Amino acid sequence: MLVLCVLAENEATRFNEIGRAIPDISPKVLTETLKSLEADGLISRKLYAEIPPKVEYSLTDLGKSLMPLLGNLIEWALDNYNAIAKC
């Protein structure tokens, strides 16, 4: 969910930029997450033929359609944080 939120804030984002935005994620977990999101059709990966290679990630239309729903979930969690924390 955090990766999707980072990508929603930018048109195209490079791997290291995503890693800086989510400092607690390891490169291995970030790589696996990006591959999974790409396989699910939520993000796209664009490789530029440069030296060194440049790769950018962005939300697909399907991923963009998910963001309002995630926004609602985040809002709900924030609104109910105290009640959840008491459990």
Residue frames as qw, qx, qy, qz and C-alpha x, y, z in Angstrom:
[[0.000, 0.886, 0.463, 0.000, 0.00, 0.00, 0.00],
 [0.311, -0.782, 0.096, 0.532, 2.85, 2.39, 0.79],
 [0.396, -0.105, 0.596, 0.690, 4.47, 1.79, -2.59],
 [0.180, 0.634, 0.661, 0.359, 1.19, 2.57, -4.34],
 [0.164, -0.923, -0.266, 0.225, 0.85, 5.79, -2.32],
 [0.383, -0.554, 0.330, 0.661, 4.39, 6.87, -3.26],
 [0.315, 0.147, 0.690, 0.635, 3.71, 6.17, -6.94],
 [0.076, 0.789, 0.602, 0.093, 0.39, 8.04, -6.77],
 [0.222, -0.851, -0.071, 0.470, 2.25, 11.20, -5.75],
 [0.126, -0.584, 0.518, 0.613, 4.47, 11.15, -8.86],
 [0.729, 0.494, -0.197, -0.431, 4.03, 10.45, -12.55],
 [0.884, 0.255, -0.365, 0.145, 7.09, 8.18, -12.72],
 [0.484, -0.780, 0.363, -0.160, 9.37, 7.17, -9.89],
 [0.548, 0.478, -0.677, 0.114, 12.73, 5.44, -9.81],
 [0.792, -0.226, -0.554, 0.123, 13.57, 2.54, -7.49],
 [0.458, -0.006, -0.450, 0.766, 15.85, 4.57, -5.20],
 [0.221, -0.305, 0.020, -0.926, 13.28, 7.34, -4.88],
 [0.751, -0.372, -0.384, -0.388, 10.69, 4.83, -3.71],
 [0.746, -0.139, -0.515, 0.399, 13.21, 3.41, -1.25],
 [0.208, 0.154, -0.307, 0.916, 13.95, 6.87, 0.15],
 [0.456, -0.353, -0.135, -0.806, 10.23, 7.57, 0.56],
 [0.893, -0.353, -0.134, -0.245, 9.82, 4.30, 2.53],
 [0.090, 0.728, -0.640, 0.229, 13.01, 4.16, 4.61],
 [0.600, -0.336, 0.662, -0.299, 12.12, 0.98, 6.52],
 [0.924, 0.313, 0.126, -0.179, 11.78, -1.19, 3.40],
 [0.556, -0.412, 0.594, 0.411, 14.73, -3.33, 2.35],
 [0.262, 0.474, -0.539, -0.645, 15.80, -3.38, -1.31],
 [0.022, -0.012, -0.986, -0.164, 14.84, -7.07, -1.52],
 [0.187, 0.518, 0.750, -0.366, 11.32, -6.48, -0.19],
 [0.268, 0.647, -0.023, -0.713, 10.90, -3.43, -2.42],
 [0.157, 0.318, -0.771, -0.528, 11.97, -5.44, -5.47],
 [0.029, 0.224, 0.974, -0.004, 9.55, -8.26, -4.62],
 [0.209, 0.604, 0.517, -0.570, 6.73, -5.79, -3.98],
 [0.256, 0.570, -0.289, -0.725, 7.29, -3.99, -7.28],
 [0.118, 0.130, -0.907, -0.383, 7.34, -7.30, -9.18],
 [0.085, 0.385, 0.892, -0.223, 4.13, -8.40, -7.50],
 [0.238, 0.652, 0.281, -0.663, 2.35, -5.10, -8.17],
 [0.224, 0.451, -0.555, -0.662, 3.48, -5.23, -11.80],
 [0.050, -0.049, -0.980, -0.185, 2.25, -8.83, -12.16],
 [0.122, 0.535, 0.746, -0.376, -1.11, -7.76, -10.71],
 [0.260, 0.593, 0.500, 0.575, -1.36, -4.96, -13.29],
 [0.263, -0.883, -0.326, 0.212, -1.32, -2.14, -10.74],
 [0.175, -0.824, 0.278, 0.461, 1.98, -0.61, -11.80],
 [0.812, 0.566, 0.004, 0.140, 4.03, -0.45, -14.96],
 [0.617, -0.534, 0.315, 0.485, 7.80, -0.62, -15.34],
 [0.581, 0.814, -0.008, 0.029, 9.55, 1.36, -18.05],
 [0.746, -0.329, 0.274, 0.509, 13.17, 0.57, -18.91],
 [0.314, 0.918, -0.147, -0.193, 15.22, 3.21, -20.71],
 [0.903, 0.219, 0.024, 0.369, 18.11, 2.07, -22.91],
 [0.040, 0.923, -0.278, 0.262, 20.76, 4.14, -21.18],
 [0.772, 0.015, -0.452, 0.447, 24.04, 3.47, -19.44],
 [0.105, 0.008, 0.966, -0.237, 23.54, 2.95, -16.57],
 [0.180, -0.427, -0.790, -0.401, 20.05, 1.57, -17.19],
 [0.230, -0.056, 0.300, -0.924, 17.20, 3.74, -15.98],
 [0.233, -0.378, -0.881, -0.160, 13.95, 2.17, -14.77],
 [0.259, -0.124, 0.220, -0.932, 10.83, 4.08, -13.77],
 [0.066, -0.362, -0.925, 0.091, 7.66, 2.81, -12.14],
 [0.286, -0.049, 0.008, -0.957, 4.21, 4.36, -12.40],
 [0.489, 0.232, 0.697, -0.471, 0.61, 3.49, -11.67],
 [0.043, 0.216, 0.803, 0.554, -1.46, 1.91, -14.42],
 [0.414, -0.318, -0.234, -0.820, -5.06, 2.95, -14.94],
 [0.730, -0.361, -0.573, -0.086, -6.05, -0.01, -12.77],
 [0.531, -0.166, -0.470, 0.685, -3.71, 1.19, -10.03],
 [0.041, -0.166, 0.040, -0.984, -5.03, 4.73, -10.28],
 [0.569, -0.386, -0.420, -0.592, -8.59, 3.43, -9.91],
 [0.697, -0.320, -0.596, 0.238, -7.58, 1.75, -6.63],
 [0.321, 0.173, -0.345, 0.865, -6.20, 4.92, -5.01],
 [0.398, -0.433, -0.013, -0.809, -9.53, 6.51, -3.96],
 [0.851, -0.337, -0.358, -0.183, -10.43, 3.26, -2.20],
 [0.693, -0.027, -0.428, 0.580, -7.08, 3.17, -0.41],
 [0.025, 0.368, -0.161, 0.915, -7.60, 6.80, 0.55],
 [0.656, -0.457, -0.172, -0.576, -10.91, 5.86, 2.15],
 [0.874, -0.217, -0.403, 0.165, -9.26, 2.98, 4.02],
 [0.468, 0.164, -0.348, 0.796, -6.49, 5.25, 5.30],
 [0.258, -0.438, 0.036, -0.861, -9.06, 7.84, 6.40],
 [0.805, -0.403, -0.300, -0.315, -11.06, 5.16, 8.22],
 [0.791, -0.084, -0.424, 0.433, -7.94, 3.87, 9.97],
 [0.228, 0.269, -0.270, 0.896, -6.98, 7.35, 11.12],
 [0.480, -0.442, -0.095, -0.752, -10.52, 8.07, 12.33],
 [0.889, -0.346, -0.172, -0.247, -10.63, 4.81, 14.30],
 [0.505, 0.463, -0.609, 0.400, -7.04, 4.62, 15.46],
 [0.246, -0.418, 0.572, -0.661, -7.81, 5.18, 19.15],
 [0.856, -0.090, 0.169, -0.480, -10.56, 2.56, 19.24],
 [0.885, 0.302, -0.352, 0.035, -8.33, 0.04, 17.45],
 [0.303, 0.528, -0.615, 0.502, -5.36, 0.77, 19.74],
 [0.530, -0.396, 0.434, -0.611, -7.48, 0.02, 22.84],
 [0.949, 0.023, -0.127, -0.289, -8.14, -3.56, 21.71]]
